[in-house]
């Protein structure tokens, strides 16, 4: 327990390449990935409630509620937390698979863990092949990111790339067009049907300032989401959901 608590710090997670998956959905997703779960801690009540999960993976260690709460940053801990091995893969490996990806989400300098986790969840729901966290984006293994992904972190490959420009060029080198989600884009999402049918990497920017001009300029097209009311802009995760689902629909027509 003492060692597991240290994983609340990013530096320790990075050094040990271990993180905490908090809650039944996250633990369920982790247990579905072979050789990913190191240990599971649970209260006796949670172990009984989620007995079906306890039949796979390592034996669960029972702890009291106070001890379990020290592993969770949730206001109301669900009573089960897993220690898991890192999941990310090199960007080259992610893009150069035998079945090359057709839909990728690239997050550039996305700082909010809730947004990053929600983008992972939306990408998973839309049938995307992978997600790239680039630049100074939040740690994929931040507890809030893991929780906001509701298990989706374990469902699709994730890569981490320090330079967003490298991620853009790598996607283009793998045969993907890069579409930058940009409120001032020259293409309207409602009119982008022909573009959306192609293998695509969506590029999403920071919550506050969006995409830097020099990064957006590397994209093949800048696409804007039409706003029909008086709102100035859309939340990043909402914008990502609209763009990813527009592409998913186009691919299925």
N, C-alpha and C positions, 0 to 999 in steps of 0.2 A: 504494500500500500504506500509506504513512504517513497519508494522509487517511482511508482506510478504517478504520485502527486506532482513530481518534478516535471512531468510531461505537459503541465499547464504552461510552461515556458517554451517559447519558440526555439531558443538556443539549444535547449536540452532535446527537444523533438528532432531538430536538425542533426545534432551530434549522434543520437542513438537511432535515428530513422524509425522512431516509434511514435504513435499518437493515440489519443483516447477517442473512442466512439461511444457517445453517450445516448442511451435510450434504446428501446426495443427495435425501432426501424433501422437505426444505424448498426446495431449489433447483428440484426438479421442479415443486412446487406453484407457485413463483414464476414459472417459465417458462410455465406454463399461462395466466397472466393477462396480457393484452396490455399492452405498454408499461410493465411493472412493474419489470423487471430492468435496472439500469444497467450492471453489469459483473459478470463471474464470474472468480474466481481459483481455480486448481486446480493440484495437483501433476501432473507428467507421468503418474504412475501412475494417479491418479484420473481424469485426462482420458481415459486409455485405458479404464479400467474403466467409466466412465459416458459412453462415446462417443455413445450414443444421445441423451443430454441436450444434448450440445454442438452438435447439428444445428439447434437452435432458439435464438432470442435472439441477443444480441451475441457476438462472438468471445471465446473464453476466453483469459485471460492466465495463462501458465504460470509458476509460482513454485516455489521449493524448499520442503521440508517445514518448515523452521524459520520461513520467512516466513509460510506458511499457518497454522502453529500460533499465530502472533501475532494472527490474526484470530478464533481460536476459543477458547472457554473450556471446551471438551470435554476430558476426560481423554485420549481417543483420537480426535483429529480424523479425519474421514472423507476429508479432502483436497480438499474443494470448498466454497467460500463465495461467495454472491452478494450484491452491494450492491443493495438494492431500495428503491423509493419506498414511502412510507407508503400504507396501504390504507384507513384508517378513513374513514367517511362521517358527515355530520351526523346526529344522532339523528332529526330531523324527516324527513330524506330516507329513512332506514332504515325508518321506520314508515309513511310515506305514499307507498309505492310503488303502482303500478297494481294489483299483486297483493299486497294487504296481508298481512303475515306472520301465521301461525297458531301459531307456536311460537318463542318468544324466551327466551333465558337472560340474566338481568340479574345481574351480579356486583357486589355492594356492598362496597367496602373489602376485596376479596380481595387479600392482600398477597403470597402465595407464588407465584412465577412458575411453578413446576411445577404447582400446582393450577390456576392460570389457563389454562395451556396445555392441561391435561387436560380442563378444562371445555369449551374450544374444540373439542377432539377429540371429546368425547362429544356435544356439540351437533351437530357435523357428522355423526357416525355415526347419531344419532337422527333426522336429517332436519330439524333446526331451521332456521329461516329466517335467524337472526342472533343475535349476542351483543353485549351492552352491558357495558362496563367502567365502573363508576360510582364516584364518591367518590374515595377514596384507594387505588384498586386499583392493582396493579402495572402498569407500562408494558407494553402489548401487544407491544412490539418488544424487550423484554428478551430477550437471547439464550436464556435458559433457557425463557422462555415460548414463543418461536418453536420451539425444539427439542421441547418437550413437546407442542406441537400436532401434530407429525409431518405438517406440510403443511396441516393444516386451517385455519390462519390465512388461507390463500389461497383457501379454498373457500366461505366464507360471509361476508356483510358484518359488519363490526365498527364499533360507535360508541363514542365516549368521552364521558362526561358527568360534569361535576364534582359535581353534586348528585344523589344517589340518589333523592331525593324527586321531582325533576323527571323522572327516567327513569320512575318508577312512574306518575306522573300522565300523562306522554306516552303510555305504553303503554295506559293506560285510555282516554285520549282517542282512541286509534286503534282502539278496539273490542276490546282484549284484556282478559280478566280477569287479575288479578295474584294468583298463589299464592305465598305466602311459605313457604319450607322452614323449619320451626320445630319443634324437638323438643317444644315444649309446645303445638303446634297443636291446634285443636278438631276437625280433620278427619283421619281416618286415611287414609294413601295407599291402603291396600287397599280402602277403601270409597269412594273418590273417583272411581269410573268415570264417573258422569254429569258431574261437573265437568271431568274431563280431556278430554272430547270437545269442549269449547268452545275457541275461540282463546285461547291462554294465554301469559302471560309469567311464567316462574318467577323468583323473587327469592331469591338466595343471599347469605348474609352472610359475615362474616369468619371465618377458620379458628378463631380462639381464642374470640371472644365472640359469634359469630353475628350476628343482626340486632338493632339497637337497637329498643326497644319502640315508639318514635315512628315508625320507618320501617315496621316490621311492621304497625303499626295502619293504615297506608295501604292495605295489601293487601286484596283482596276476601275472601280466606280464608287462614288459616294451616294448613298441612298438615304433619303429622308422619309420619315413617317409623317403622313399628313395629320395635322391637328385641326379639327373642325370647330372646336370650342375656343374658350378664352385661356386655357391653360398655356403657360409659357413653354413647358416641356414635359417629357415623360420620365418617370423613374427608370433607371438603368435596367433593372430586371424586367420591368414591363416592356420596355423597348426591345430587349433581347428576346422575350417570349414572342412578340409580334413578328419580328424578323425571322426567327427560327421556324415558327409555324407557317409563315408565308412560304418559306422554302419547302418545308415538308409537304404542304398542300400541292405546290407546283409539281413536285416530284411524283405525286401519286395520281395526277390527272392523266 
